[in-house]
């Protein structure tokens, strides 16, 4: 079987992102330029339970964290009932990139 590969040019048709403190690419770059700290303390909504249950500053217990500060995505995105947040965020970013 002989396959012919063409070197067609391609173009990036869009770019989008969803980062802590930035729902758009412009907001993300503005935060970087201005040195914005987009970290925060974990909430029960992000952990699915009281974050204190998983906190061990001594790093001795298994399945715990020694820091509750992180870059958490808190940008509101409409999430259809029953859909995972990560899946909804991915669809949100894909749609924004195509607009």
N, C-alpha and C positions, 0 to 999 in steps of 0.2 A: 504494500500500500504506500503510495507516494503522497505525502502531505505537503502542501504548499503553505508556507507561513508568510503572510503579508505584514508589512510594517506600517499599518495604518496609524495615523496620528490619533491620539485620544485627548480629551480635555476634561479637566475637573470642572464639574458643573455646579458645585456648591460646597460649602463648608459650614459646619455648625458644631456646637458643643454645649455641654451642660456640666458646669463645674460648680463647686461650692462658691456662692456669691456671684455667679455669672450664669445667666440663662442664655446669653448670646455670645458669639465670637467677639463682637465689639466690646461687650462688658468684660470679657476675659482679658483682652489685651489692655484695656483701660486699667483693670486691677493690677496687672503685671507692671505696667509703666508707673503706676502710682504707689507700688509697694503695698498693696492692700493685703492684710492678713485675713484670709477667709476661713480660718479654723474656728472651731467652737467646741464647747463641752458637749458630750453625747447626751441625748435625751432618751426617755423611755420609748418614744415613738421610733427612733432610729435603731435601738437595740431590741425592741420587742418586749422589753421588761426593764425594770429599774437597773440602770447602768451600774449602780453601786454593787449589785450582786456579782458582777464580773470583774470588779476592780480589786487588784492586789498590788499595792505599790512595792511590796517586797519581792515580787516575782517568784513566789514559792509555790503557789497553787497552780495546778494544771487547769487549762481551759479558762484562763483569766487574762486580763489585760493590765498593764501597769500604767496606762495613760488613758484618760477619757477624752482628751483633746484630739480632734481630728478634722479633716476636711469633709464635712457631711453635706451632701446635696440636699438643699431645703427648698429649692425653687419649685413653686407649685406647678404641677403638670396634671391635667385631667387624666385620672387613672380609671379606666372602665372597671366596673365591679368584677371581682375575681381575677383581675390581671395583676401580675407581679410588677412591683415598682420598676425594677430594672428593665423589664420588657417595655413598659409604658415610656420610660425615659429614652430607650433606644428608638422607639417609633417616633417620639417627639423630635429627637435630633435628626433622624433620617428625613422627616417631613420638612424640618427647617432648612436642611441642606438643599432640598429640591425646590424650595420656594425662591 
